[in-house]
Amino acid sequence: MVVVISSPPCSLSPFLRQVRNSRTFVCTSIRSSSSSSSPMEEHPKRVVVCGGGVIGVCTAYFLAKKGACVTLVEKSSVACAASGKAGGFLALDWCDGGPVSALARASFDLHRSLAQELDGQQSYGYRPLNTLSVSITESPDPPSGSKSSGNSNIVPGWIDGRIRSSRTIGTFETTAQVHPHLFTRTLITKAVESYGVEVMIGKLESVEVEGGRVRSVVLEGGRVIDSDAVVLALGPWSCKLELLSSLFRVYGLKAHSIVLEPKETDAITPHALFLSYHPSQGGKPLDPEVYPRPTGEVYVCGMSAEAEVPDDPEQIAGNPESIQMLKRVARTVSSHLGEGEAQVKAEQACFLPCTDDGVPVIGEIPGIQRCYVATGHSCWGILNGPATGAAMAELVLDGHASIVDLSRFSPARFVGSKKALV
Ligand SMILES: Cc1cc2nc3c(=O)[nH]c(=O)nc-3n(C[C@H](O)[C@H](O)[C@H](O)COP(=O)(O)OP(=O)(O)OC[C@H]3O[C@@H](n4cnc5c(N)ncnc54)[C@H](O)[C@@H]3O)c2cc1C
């Protein structure tokens, strides 16, 4: 059977229209419509990946690179949610000693090789950077513009707030960054142009199963896409799909961020900051993060709370108080980031996909052959996207993952803890 993936009846964003137009893709599926045993049993070729965040895009990229015929279904636009609004901080060994350690280490290395392959330095701001832990006190007066006495030698000059203490927690060897929106978009563009991935804008409604095996996905409006395997990478929206929510809980932790463009971009050095921030009115210290980017922009994030995930990713708006707080953090840290010295380029919020046990869910769904899930990456999805995608591609196409042992992440761990699947 020959399946021609033609333009969907739904609209495409200008970006996707551009990448779609670069190639008309014809996919030959060898899955027979007859009931005889299918060669696909051994090696699935036609894979639908649902969700155009970093996890779905990395999965689509590695699947297609390994030879699968991949359709990526995204309901809004690629990297419209957390994967476009995250910090993009990467760490080699910060997850050591925990369940994600091997995944993180493999992914950190993959980021480095992807950056070489895709010219990541130019195309998505990949760079190693130093990382500091800084304890800082909010002051009613703006920073003086010169280093305060508490600032040690490791703190660069642009950080001129009232520092209590500081220490190095990452170096060029162990910490790095990407611009997450550009990273995800660069990867999907490469996947489309070089490996024939088809991007389809549409909302996944359901997964059709026949004889205990995936058969197709159904999109809003009734469109059906036949497939030999399906990967569900819906981030915090995983909880909206009954197939997943009946097995385990994924909830959204809403977090805020702002992007500033200081006038004096040259003053800002490649130092990521993990703050212990003491507000002037007292109370518990906050833990915002500050990431200067090679573009000259400075990204500041924090202020998280569990919240209901709205259906439409484009409708996610920040709480004004949280945004104000991040602006206070920025101007406390540096005189270069205060009003009049820096332009606010974005005020935004998005949701971390979290699981009850704090461990990502990556693997085949119990009871449904060739239906896979990859979600729950919490605050490390940009770091862990590449290894998750590469491992998922191996699992789907080869039946096992060699890059990382995925057994710890299997959704089977939830069987019995919630209403069991049929
Ligand atoms: C403020 C903030 C800062 C962060 N900083 C970092 C960092 O520095 N480093 C790091 O490693 N991680 C960071 N993270 C975490 C990281 O952003 C997430 O773990 C990661 O983006 C999750 O990716 P995802 O693909 O699972 O989900 P998402 O990015 O949420 O993507 C899910 C996609 O699925 C689509 N979708 C949902 N439902 C459907 C449907 N029914 N049909 C079709 N498509 C659908 C959505 O539209 C969306 O595009 C940060 C997160 C936040 C919030």
The ligand as an SDF file (V2000), in Angstrom:
LIG
                    3D

 53 58  0  0  0  0  0  0  0  0999 V2000
   10.8890   28.0260   32.7900 C   0  0  0  0  0  0  0  0  0  0  0  0
   11.5000   26.7260   32.3600 C   0  0  0  0  0  0  0  0  0  0  0  0
   12.8820   26.6260   32.2200 C   0  0  0  0  0  0  0  0  0  0  0  0
   13.4630   25.4140   31.8340 C   0  0  0  0  0  0  0  0  0  0  0  0
   14.8060   25.3380   31.6750 N   0  0  0  0  0  0  0  0  0  0  0  0
   15.3890   24.1830   31.2910 C   0  0  0  0  0  0  0  0  0  0  0  0
   16.7880   24.1000   31.1330 C   0  0  0  0  0  0  0  0  0  0  0  0
   17.5020   25.0890   31.3130 O   0  0  0  0  0  0  0  0  0  0  0  0
   17.3250   22.8950   30.7620 N   0  0  0  0  0  0  0  0  0  0  0  0
   16.5650   21.7810   30.5520 C   0  0  0  0  0  0  0  0  0  0  0  0
   17.0940   20.7250   30.2490 O   0  0  0  0  0  0  0  0  0  0  0  0
   15.2070   21.8500   30.6850 N   0  0  0  0  0  0  0  0  0  0  0  0
   14.6110   23.0130   31.0430 C   0  0  0  0  0  0  0  0  0  0  0  0
   13.2560   23.0820   31.2050 N   0  0  0  0  0  0  0  0  0  0  0  0
   12.4580   21.8590   31.0270 C   0  0  0  0  0  0  0  0  0  0  0  0
   12.1180   21.6280   29.5500 C   0  0  0  0  0  0  0  0  0  0  0  0
   11.6830   22.8210   28.9800 O   0  0  0  0  0  0  0  0  0  0  0  0
   11.0260   20.5610   29.4440 C   0  0  0  0  0  0  0  0  0  0  0  0
   11.3820   19.4110   30.1730 O   0  0  0  0  0  0  0  0  0  0  0  0
   10.8390   20.1520   27.9840 C   0  0  0  0  0  0  0  0  0  0  0  0
   10.6790   21.2780   27.1680 O   0  0  0  0  0  0  0  0  0  0  0  0
    9.6440   19.2200   27.8250 C   0  0  0  0  0  0  0  0  0  0  0  0
    9.5570   18.9080   26.4890 O   0  0  0  0  0  0  0  0  0  0  0  0
    8.3290   18.0810   25.8920 P   0  0  0  0  0  0  0  0  0  0  0  0
    8.6050   17.8750   24.4720 O   0  0  0  0  0  0  0  0  0  0  0  0
    8.1050   16.8940   26.7730 O   0  0  0  0  0  0  0  0  0  0  0  0
    7.0570   19.0090   26.1630 O   0  0  0  0  0  0  0  0  0  0  0  0
    6.5690   20.3700   25.4910 P   0  0  0  0  0  0  0  0  0  0  0  0
    7.6890   21.2670   25.1560 O   0  0  0  0  0  0  0  0  0  0  0  0
    5.5140   20.8920   26.4010 O   0  0  0  0  0  0  0  0  0  0  0  0
    5.9380   19.9050   24.1270 O   0  0  0  0  0  0  0  0  0  0  0  0
    4.7490   19.1530   24.0680 C   0  0  0  0  0  0  0  0  0  0  0  0
    4.1470   19.4480   22.7070 C   0  0  0  0  0  0  0  0  0  0  0  0
    3.0470   18.5780   22.5000 O   0  0  0  0  0  0  0  0  0  0  0  0
    2.0530   19.2960   21.8160 C   0  0  0  0  0  0  0  0  0  0  0  0
    0.7790   18.6260   22.0350 N   0  0  0  0  0  0  0  0  0  0  0  0
    0.1190   18.5050   23.2100 C   0  0  0  0  0  0  0  0  0  0  0  0
   -1.0160   17.8120   23.0410 N   0  0  0  0  0  0  0  0  0  0  0  0
   -1.0780   17.4930   21.7270 C   0  0  0  0  0  0  0  0  0  0  0  0
   -2.0210   16.7700   20.9390 C   0  0  0  0  0  0  0  0  0  0  0  0
   -3.1400   16.2360   21.4720 N   0  0  0  0  0  0  0  0  0  0  0  0
   -1.7780   16.6240   19.6210 N   0  0  0  0  0  0  0  0  0  0  0  0
   -0.6440   17.1520   19.0610 C   0  0  0  0  0  0  0  0  0  0  0  0
    0.2660   17.8380   19.7670 N   0  0  0  0  0  0  0  0  0  0  0  0
    0.0660   18.0050   21.0800 C   0  0  0  0  0  0  0  0  0  0  0  0
    2.1200   20.6840   22.4380 C   0  0  0  0  0  0  0  0  0  0  0  0
    1.5100   21.6670   21.6110 O   0  0  0  0  0  0  0  0  0  0  0  0
    3.6220   20.8670   22.5990 C   0  0  0  0  0  0  0  0  0  0  0  0
    4.2040   21.4820   21.4680 O   0  0  0  0  0  0  0  0  0  0  0  0
   12.6560   24.2830   31.5900 C   0  0  0  0  0  0  0  0  0  0  0  0
   11.2730   24.3920   31.6910 C   0  0  0  0  0  0  0  0  0  0  0  0
   10.6900   25.5920   32.0930 C   0  0  0  0  0  0  0  0  0  0  0  0
    9.2020   25.6580   32.1980 C   0  0  0  0  0  0  0  0  0  0  0  0
  1  2  1  0
  2  3  1  0
  2 52  2  0
  3  4  2  0
  4  5  1  0
  4 50  1  0
  5  6  2  0
  6  7  1  0
  6 13  1  0
  7  8  2  0
  7  9  1  0
  9 10  1  0
 10 11  2  0
 10 12  1  0
 12 13  2  0
 13 14  1  0
 14 15  1  0
 14 50  1  0
 15 16  1  0
 16 17  1  0
 16 18  1  0
 18 19  1  0
 18 20  1  0
 20 21  1  0
 20 22  1  0
 22 23  1  0
 23 24  1  0
 24 25  2  0
 24 26  1  0
 24 27  1  0
 27 28  1  0
 28 29  2  0
 28 30  1  0
 28 31  1  0
 31 32  1  0
 32 33  1  0
 33 34  1  0
 33 48  1  0
 34 35  1  0
 35 36  1  0
 35 46  1  0
 36 37  1  0
 36 45  1  0
 37 38  2  0
 38 39  1  0
 39 40  1  0
 39 45  2  0
 40 41  1  0
 40 42  2  0
 42 43  1  0
 43 44  2  0
 44 45  1  0
 46 47  1  0
 46 48  1  0
 48 49  1  0
 50 51  2  0
 51 52  1  0
 52 53  1  0
M  END
$$$$
